[in-house]
């Protein structure tokens, strides 16, 4: 129980203490005097069983203190929240896609949303210490090159990769409950490369049954719609990682290998986290760094940039989040996945009480980076808030590694399927 004292008024702006605020993971790192200030400006609220939502103009965030809440995303159960849940110390999710249902009388702690910024600033300071960066000096040629291309790219002078129309049509067909496997198979047949890939995978050791599959309709039935979507998207997305530039081939290959690794680990982590779909987690991992592709393709047409690894790396680090968001929006991906690309390296992101696919991808990346030589320094996996929300909060660094070790064969198989 987070709050030891709870007065029985519907909205009670008094009675909170600094330790009540400090017991919330969101604010735990703030100094005592700041916790006291937040407590003085916060309040408590009782909620009766049934649907609950803050007022549309409410500028507060809410935390569960007592009772049981059911959190739904787009009408689907995401999480049952109790005072003992690992996400209780984070704010309830809000927005048009979320619905909160009180299953019992519930007690909520109300905190002005502006105080979340204090925590973000604190986390940002921690991140600056925990991660390294690339230094460019104003008086050298690299700095001049960086400024020149930074201005160009910020002005949007690059081409976003285009998701082929066929992939969009297949995705819509898979989501449409009125289509059958024959409809989906007919669309897949329009692309010989995708057709061959699906048939190869369905008859591979990972999926092979007692009989050989000889038609795409049978393949869709055996694999399932979501697995077919992953194969179609991975096959088409993989083509975006190809380049004729000898200078950039290694970068593109490394990026694809990393994306496949993160996708495979994300899929496994999602299976251990109720409410998350492993197939959607795989897709999230596959596209989390998609914003790098337009930037590398720009470098292909500008030899000076392609030949300066330091400047190119710095530009990618600065701009890939926004370019990734724009790319996935252009592909008509939903807000959850396009927003994920925009925050895929926001290691100290607070998040909400409900674990989401960004949490999964953040943790998966740190696992994927573990033991890799070079690169910037990254935070410890147990330092980031996302880690503590996954798998019902039961993960420890050792347990997390054990889960992945146990699933090593599955991860390898998923990577091979994506390749």
Secondary structure, DSSP 8 states (H G I E B T S, - for coil): ---S---SSSEE-S---HHHHHTSTTTTTS-HHHHHHHHHT-EEEEE-SEEE---TT--EEEEEEESEEEEEETTEEEEEEETTSGGGGS----STTEEEEESS-EEEEEEETHHHHHHHHHHHHHHHHH-------TTSHHHHHHHHHHHHHHTT-S------HHHHHHHHHHH-TT--HHHHHHHHTT-HHHHHHHHHHHTSTTT--SS---SHHHHHHHH-HHHHHHHHHHHHHHHHT--S-TTTHHHHHHHHHHHHHHHHHHHHHHHTSTT--HHHHHHHHHHTTTHHHHHHHHHHT-HHHHT-HHHHHHHHHHHHHHHHHHHHHHTT--HHHHHHHHTTT-TT----SS--HHHHHHHHHHHHHTT--SS-----GGGSHHHHHGGGGT--HHHHHHHHHHTHHHHHHHHHHH-
